[in-house]
Amino acid sequence: MAESVVITGIGAVTPLGLDRESTWAALLAGRSGAGPITAFDASRLPTKFAAEVKGFDPATVLEGKRLRRSARFTQFAISAAREAIADAGLAATADAGGAVPSPPPEGGTGVTLDPDRTGVVINAGVAGFDTIEAASLILHERRPGPYFVASSLTNMPACEVAIDLGVHGPVTASALACASGNYALVEAARLIRSGEADVVVCGGTDAGVTESLMSGLSVMGALSKRNDDPAAASRPFDADRDGFLFGEGSVIMVLESRSHAERRNARVYAVMAGGALTSDAFHVSAPSPEGTHATRAITRALANAGVDPSEIDYICAHGTSTKANDRTETMAIHHAYGESAANIAVSSPKSMAGHLIGAAGALGAMAAVLAIRDAEVPPTINLTTPDPDCDLDYVPNVAREMPVRAAAAHAFGFGGQNCVAVFTADK
């Protein structure tokens, strides 16, 4: 029987805060991270706001050549990974290329990572879109810098985190659009269960608040246009929703085999019980209307985790605040959970943090795990006029204290990529 996988560290850089606990506190408080775009002049765009990471100084994370060769999504990932490693009570190897803070006493024994038994799985959706846009704008004047190509690649956050920690286990990166961050945890757990690694640093990252990407999403009709009230723009499952709130950030977790965590007396947040991935194979951006394959992702994830639908207390929904997604996800929850669906608390962090694309699923996983830890579920804010087609318990507007034995995190990406991860309380 495959060994169980546990979560021992979490780090975050989001529009709600530059670390895990400030992000979590904002989610529980129902505070929005939306505001007018500052990254560029958005006056010409139909949507002039986003959920940007505020106050992040990459020079406090990296310096010299490493700073110059890294894109924003990589800088986010390194910062979040360092927090996760320190939170887990682990330490980088002697060959590390970066400085990881000393682990706090409550995190464990401060064991140095085994470089050959530690892997990294960090996924992204839009990756180095900002560096690509910047290089395109200067091509008629001069050549891009020497780090342009490398910095924009999807695998750079994973590779730079591996350099930062000095580890040589499996290092991978996948692009599954909005399902990227969630899938990183599923893949990391597989690497541990297969015996290829004892520890995997995993999650998602993205930083795509650029003029070209925001313009393209606007043309698609994907974004909310509530320019007069950005904080109320993201309203998953509400009848008056008109599109999603675009965001950026990174959430990284440390997954370990249970035996490795127990040997070093590590604090455990929750068990990464299982997960599954399916494909709609229907459309490049729209979900399959009946939610058939999203339903299959849920049922297969529950089966893989060995969890009965009646045991799930909380679902961290994909909940994008688009007409099609919210309706389809509700349908899939009904189909997968049956009578139990009415008894499950469901909420969407995107109502506050926005849609972090490659990091969205990882943020959802963090919310699910911390809900288990704290016995408190974050709300879905801006839910004032329920959509008749969305008839579940979406924890409207105010966080709810409740025991959470098991939780699921949903992530459904462009192209019809459906990923569900399941977490349980440690026993």
C-alpha positions in Angstrom: 0.0 0.0 0.0 1.3 3.4 -1.0 2.5 5.6 1.8 0.4 8.6 2.8 1.5 12.1 1.9 1.2 15.0 4.3 1.4 18.8 4.0 4.0 20.4 6.3 4.6 23.8 5.0 2.8 26.6 3.1 3.9 29.9 1.6 2.0 32.6 -0.3 2.4 35.8 -2.2 -1.1 37.1 -3.2 -3.1 40.2 -3.7 -4.3 39.8 -0.1 -0.9 39.6 1.5 2.8 38.7 1.1 2.7 35.6 3.2 0.4 32.7 4.2 -1.2 34.1 7.4 -2.0 37.6 6.1 -3.6 36.1 3.0 -5.6 33.7 5.1 -6.7 36.4 7.5 -7.9 38.5 4.6 -9.8 35.6 3.1 -11.6 35.0 6.5 -12.3 38.7 6.8 -13.8 38.9 3.3 -11.5 41.6 2.2 -11.1 42.2 -1.6 -7.7 42.6 -3.2 -9.1 44.4 -6.2 -8.1 47.9 -7.3 -7.2 50.1 -10.2 -4.3 48.7 -12.3 -1.0 50.2 -11.4 1.3 48.0 -13.6 0.5 50.0 -16.7 -1.9 52.7 -18.1 -5.2 50.8 -18.4 -7.3 53.8 -19.4 -7.9 52.5 -22.9 -9.1 49.1 -21.7 -12.7 48.1 -21.0 -11.5 46.6 -17.6 -9.3 49.0 -15.7 -8.8 47.0 -12.5 -7.2 43.8 -11.3 -6.0 42.0 -8.1 -2.4 43.0 -8.1 0.2 41.9 -5.5 1.0 45.0 -3.5 4.2 46.0 -1.8 6.3 43.2 -3.2 10.0 44.1 -3.6 11.9 41.5 -5.6 15.2 43.0 -4.4 14.4 41.6 -0.9 14.1 38.1 -2.4 16.9 38.1 -5.0 19.9 40.1 -6.0 22.5 40.6 -8.8 22.2 38.3 -11.8 19.5 36.1 -10.2 17.3 39.2 -9.9 18.0 40.4 -13.4 17.3 37.0 -15.0 14.0 36.3 -13.3 10.5 37.3 -14.2 7.9 38.4 -11.7 6.2 35.0 -11.6 9.5 33.4 -10.7 10.2 35.9 -8.0 6.8 35.3 -6.4 7.4 31.5 -6.4 10.9 31.8 -4.8 9.4 34.0 -2.0 6.5 31.7 -1.4 8.8 28.6 -1.5 11.2 30.1 1.0 8.3 30.7 3.4 6.9 27.2 2.9 10.3 25.6 3.5 10.9 27.6 6.7 7.3 26.9 7.8 7.9 23.2 7.4 11.0 23.4 9.6 13.3 22.3 6.8 16.6 23.9 5.6 18.2 24.3 2.2 21.2 22.2 1.3 24.8 23.3 1.5 24.8 23.9 -2.3 21.7 26.2 -2.2 21.8 29.2 -4.5 19.6 31.3 -2.2 19.2 32.1 1.4 16.3 30.3 3.2 15.3 31.7 6.6 16.0 29.6 9.6 13.0 27.3 10.4 10.8 28.3 13.3 11.0 25.9 16.3 7.4 24.8 15.9 7.9 23.7 12.4 10.1 20.7 13.3 13.7 19.9 13.8 15.2 22.0 11.1 16.3 19.0 9.0 18.4 19.8 6.0 16.8 18.7 2.8 18.3 15.6 1.1 19.2 17.0 -2.3 18.7 13.8 -4.1 15.3 13.0 -2.4 13.7 16.4 -2.8 11.7 17.5 -5.9 10.1 20.6 -7.1 6.8 20.9 -9.1 5.7 24.4 -9.8 3.2 25.1 -12.5 2.1 28.2 -14.3 -0.6 29.2 -16.8 0.5 32.4 -18.5 4.1 32.1 -17.3 6.5 35.0 -18.4 3.8 36.9 -20.3 5.1 40.2 -18.9 8.6 39.6 -20.2 7.4 38.6 -23.6 5.2 41.7 -23.9 8.1 43.9 -22.8 10.5 42.4 -25.3 8.0 42.7 -28.1 7.5 46.4 -27.4 11.2 47.2 -27.8 12.1 45.0 -30.8 11.8 47.9 -33.2 14.4 49.8 -31.2 16.9 47.2 -29.9 17.3 43.5 -29.1 15.9 42.0 -26.0 18.2 41.3 -23.0 20.2 38.1 -22.7 17.8 36.7 -20.1 14.6 37.3 -22.0 14.1 33.8 -23.3 15.1 31.9 -20.2 13.1 34.2 -17.8 9.8 33.7 -19.7 9.8 29.9 -19.8 7.2 28.0 -17.9 9.7 25.8 -16.0 11.8 28.7 -14.7 10.1 29.0 -11.3 10.6 25.3 -10.6 14.2 25.4 -11.8 15.0 28.6 -9.9 13.5 27.2 -6.7 15.6 24.0 -7.2 18.7 26.3 -7.5 17.5 28.2 -4.4 17.3 25.1 -2.4 20.2 23.1 -4.0 18.1 20.0 -4.7 18.5 17.5 -7.5 15.3 15.3 -7.4 12.6 15.5 -10.0 11.9 19.0 -11.1 8.9 19.5 -13.4 6.5 22.2 -14.6 3.2 21.8 -16.4 0.8 24.4 -17.9 -2.8 23.5 -17.3 -4.2 27.0 -17.4 -6.3 27.6 -14.4 -5.9 24.0 -13.2 -2.1 24.3 -13.0 -1.6 25.0 -9.3 -4.0 22.3 -8.2 -2.4 19.7 -10.4 1.1 20.5 -9.0 0.0 19.0 -5.7 -1.5 15.9 -7.4 1.7 15.4 -9.3 3.9 16.0 -6.2 1.9 13.4 -4.3 2.4 10.9 -7.1 6.2 11.4 -7.1 6.3 10.7 -3.3 4.0 7.7 -3.5 6.0 6.3 -6.4 9.2 6.5 -4.3 10.9 9.1 -6.4 11.1 11.7 -3.7 10.6 12.1 0.1 9.8 15.8 -0.1 8.3 17.9 -3.0 8.0 21.7 -3.0 5.0 22.3 -5.1 2.3 24.8 -6.2 1.5 27.4 -8.7 2.6 30.9 -9.8 1.6 33.6 -12.3 2.0 37.3 -13.0 0.1 38.2 -16.1 -1.3 41.7 -15.3 -0.2 43.1 -18.6 -1.9 45.3 -21.2 -1.9 42.7 -24.0 -3.3 39.9 -21.7 -5.9 42.1 -20.1 -6.9 43.4 -23.5 -7.3 39.9 -24.9 -9.3 38.7 -21.9 -11.6 41.7 -22.3 -12.2 40.9 -26.0 -13.1 37.4 -25.0 -15.7 38.8 -22.6 -14.1 37.0 -19.7 -13.5 40.0 -17.3 -15.9 41.9 -15.2 -16.3 45.6 -16.2 -17.3 47.0 -12.8 -14.7 49.8 -13.0 -16.7 51.9 -10.6 -16.5 49.3 -7.8 -13.7 46.8 -8.3 -14.1 45.3 -4.8 -17.6 44.1 -5.8 -16.6 42.9 -9.3 -15.9 39.3 -8.4 -19.2 37.7 -7.4 -19.2 34.0 -7.9 -22.6 32.3 -8.0 -24.4 35.7 -7.9 -27.1 36.4 -10.4 -25.4 39.7 -11.4 -21.9 38.3 -12.0 -20.4 39.6 -15.3 -16.9 38.1 -15.4 -13.9 37.4 -13.4 -11.3 39.5 -11.5 -7.8 38.9 -13.0 -5.0 38.5 -10.5 -1.5 37.4 -9.8 0.5 35.6 -7.1 1.9 32.3 -5.9 1.1 29.6 -3.4 3.7 26.9 -2.6 3.4 23.9 -0.3 5.8 21.3 1.1 4.5 17.7 0.7 6.3 14.9 2.4 5.9 11.2 2.9 4.4 10.5 6.3 7.5 8.5 7.3 9.8 11.3 6.5 7.7 13.8 8.4 7.4 11.5 11.4 11.2 10.9 11.5 11.8 14.7 12.0 8.7 15.2 14.2 7.2 17.7 11.7 4.0 19.6 12.3 1.3 18.3 9.8 -1.4 20.6 8.4 -3.4 17.9 6.6 -3.1 14.8 4.5 -2.9 15.2 0.7 -5.4 12.3 0.3 -5.7 12.1 -3.5 -6.7 13.8 -6.7 -7.7 13.3 -10.3 -7.5 15.0 -13.7 -9.9 14.8 -16.6 -10.5 16.6 -19.9 -13.7 18.0 -21.3 -12.3 17.9 -24.9 -15.0 20.3 -25.7 -13.9 24.0 -26.2 -10.8 26.1 -25.8 -12.4 28.3 -23.1 -16.0 27.3 -22.3 -16.8 24.3 -20.0 -18.8 21.4 -21.2 -22.4 22.5 -20.5 -23.4 19.3 -18.7 -20.3 19.2 -16.5 -19.9 15.5 -17.3 -16.1 15.4 -17.1 -15.8 17.9 -14.2 -18.1 15.4 -12.4 -15.8 12.6 -13.3 -12.8 14.5 -11.9 -14.6 14.9 -8.6 -15.7 11.3 -8.3 -12.4 10.0 -9.4 -10.5 12.3 -6.9 -12.8 11.1 -4.1 -12.2 7.5 -5.0 -8.5 8.0 -5.3 -8.5 9.6 -1.8 -10.6 6.9 -0.3 -13.1 9.5 0.8 -16.9 9.1 0.7 -18.9 12.1 -0.7 -20.7 12.3 2.7 -17.3 12.9 4.4 -16.5 16.2 2.6 -17.4 19.2 4.7 -16.0 21.9 2.5 -15.4 22.5 -1.2 -13.1 25.3 -2.2 -14.8 25.9 -5.6 -13.2 27.1 -8.8 -16.0 29.7 -8.7 -14.7 32.2 -11.3 -17.7 34.6 -11.4 -18.5 33.8 -15.0 -22.0 32.8 -16.1 -21.0 29.4 -17.6 -18.4 28.2 -15.1 -20.4 28.8 -11.9 -23.5 27.1 -13.3 -21.6 24.2 -14.6 -19.6 23.7 -11.4 -22.8 23.7 -9.4 -24.2 21.1 -11.7 -21.1 18.9 -11.3 -21.2 19.2 -7.5 -24.8 18.0 -7.5 -24.0 15.1 -9.8 -20.9 14.0 -7.9 -22.1 14.4 -4.4 -25.8 13.5 -4.8 -27.8 14.1 -1.7 -24.7 15.1 0.2 -24.2 18.3 -1.9 -26.8 20.2 0.1 -24.8 19.7 3.3 -21.4 20.9 2.0 -20.1 24.4 2.5 -18.9 25.7 -0.8 -17.0 29.0 -1.3 -14.7 30.8 -3.8 -11.5 32.7 -2.8 -11.7 34.3 -6.2 -14.4 36.6 -4.9 -11.5 38.3 -2.9 -8.1 37.3 -4.3 -9.3 37.3 -7.9 -8.3 34.6 -10.5 -4.6 33.9 -10.1 -4.6 31.6 -13.1 -1.6 29.3 -12.6 -1.7 29.9 -8.8 -5.5 29.8 -8.5 -5.8 26.1 -7.8 -2.9 26.3 -5.3 -4.7 29.1 -3.4 -7.8 27.0 -3.4 -5.8 24.1 -1.9 -4.4 26.4 0.7 -7.9 27.6 1.7 -9.0 24.0 2.0 -6.0 22.9 4.1 -6.2 25.9 6.4 -10.0 25.4 6.8 -9.2 22.0 8.2 -6.5 23.5 10.5 -8.6 26.3 11.9 -12.1 24.8 11.6 -13.2 27.9 9.8 -14.4 28.3 6.1 -13.8 31.5 4.2 -16.8 33.2 2.6 -17.9 34.0 -1.0 -18.2 37.7 -0.9 -20.5 39.9 -3.0 -23.1 37.2 -3.1 -26.2 39.3 -2.7 -28.6 38.0 -5.3 -28.4 34.2 -5.6 -28.6 32.7 -9.1 -31.5 30.2 -9.2 -29.2 27.9 -11.1 -26.6 28.1 -8.3 -28.4 26.6 -5.4 -25.7 25.3 -3.0 -24.5 26.6 0.3 -21.9 29.2 -0.8 -21.1 30.6 2.6 -22.3 34.1 1.6 -20.3 37.1 2.7 -19.2 36.0 6.2 -16.7 33.3 7.2 -18.2 30.3 9.1 -16.7 28.4 12.0 -17.3 24.7 11.5 -15.3 21.5 11.8 -13.8 20.4 8.5 -12.9 16.7 8.4 -12.2 16.6 4.7 -12.1 19.2 2.0 -11.8 19.3 -1.8 -10.3 22.0 -4.0 -11.7 22.3 -7.6 -9.8 23.8 -10.5 -11.2 23.9 -14.1 -8.9 25.4 -16.7 -9.1 26.7 -20.3 -9.2 23.9 -22.7 -11.4 21.8 -20.5 -8.7 20.7 -17.9 -10.4 19.6 -14.7 -8.4 18.9 -11.6 -9.7 18.1 -8.1 -7.5 17.6 -5.0 -8.8 16.1 -1.8 -7.4 16.8 1.7 -8.2 15.2 5.1 -7.5 16.0 8.7 -4.4 14.3 10.1 -5.4 11.4 12.4 
